[in-house]
Amino acid sequence: MAIPASITDITPEWLTEVLRGSGALDTASVSAIDFTDIGEGTGIFGEISRVGLSYDEPGAGPASVVAKMPCLEPENLAVAHALGIYEREIRFFEEVAPSTKLRIPACHHAELTNEGHFVLILEDLSVGYEVGDQVVGATLDQAHSVIDALVGLHTHWWETPQLHALAWLPVPDSPAYMAAVPGIYRAGLPVLRESWADRLPRASIDLAERLDPRFEELMTMTGGGPQTFAHSDTRLDNLFFERAGNGVAFIDFQLSLRGRAVTDLAYFIGTSVQGDVAANNWEPLLRRWHDQLTDTGIDYAWDDAVLHYKQCALFYLCGAMSLIGTFDSGNERGAALTEAYTTRIFNHVVDAEAGSVLD
């Protein structure tokens, strides 16, 4: 089956074959479909839609699935191809998903062409979960649930031969990242000076300027060990919270890395946890994760965890720089996300004294 050119080119016939291939359908057929855009203002590198399904035999299969395909914005698409993120997510579902300790959507279909075009057809998690809202920000209870869920992912892959066999999984200072990310960071600096000085702490802007000539050095710092499988995009819009429990499900593995586990904590706490909650609880949250990690027998010094956390938090200033200086946020929701992300991480690096890693 040829991959549809876009989400709206998906047909009932194509989905029938996909769902039969995954075992979600037996002999019934999809008779009609409808699309609801759920990626607007949240999907930077992908177009995402919920696809409602009707069947010639009512109730024969899932009532809906989620379709994910490449983004349309030229600037974002260029970065996506440069970093190989579409291949990364396809290979995650092919090679990592079967053994992951995270709750993730079941994958009905994952395909990537030689030209870099891809399609994913996934379980619709909204049936039993509610997606987080990064603009609103995570509560402390939500943060506890996310931290607890990440422990299982990190311990499962911690410095294992299986992790290091995933040659397609890059490290934070891989040549592709070293070639692309510093330029993204620096492209945001003029916008930061001109448009954000009245919205961010002066100390954080000074820190961003001080980081400029040492950004590559910081990338090398974050590229060290110990290594595990890191989701690396643990922002709240990629997290689903169980309606009838404390479970958390994770989506979007395009930015996954072979790197330090605290990458996931620094990114989540620094960009998605409500400001006062992050300022007052980042260290207790890190301690909660560290205690559970070391209880499994992993040897990872607390002082190292704190140092590595601060390095990662400082690195994620580049995420804000990308949003304000390079990527197309696309709409009102995207602009609100940019505001929340940027103000949180610039405040967090001051609250966590992340600039100390440059001393």
Buried (B, 14 or more C-beta within 10 A) or exposed (E): EEBBEBBBEBEBEBBBBBBBEBEBBEEBBBBEBEEEEBBBBBBBBBBBBBBBBBBEEEEBBBEBBBBBBBBEBEEBBEBBBEBBBBBBBBBBBEBBBEEBBBBBBBBBBBBBEEEEBBBBBBBBBBEEBEBBBBBEBBBBEBBBBBBBBBBBBBBBBBEBEEBEEBEEBBBBBBEEBBEBBBEBBBBBBEBBEEEBEEEBBEEBBEBBEEBEEBBEEBBEBBBBEBBBBBBBBBBBBBBBBBEEEEBBBBBBBBBBBBBBBBBBBBBBBBBBBBBEBBBEBBEEBBBBBBEBBBEEEBEBEEEBBBBBBBBBBBBBBBBBBBBBBBBBBBEEBBBBBBBBBBBBBBBBBBBBEBBEBBE
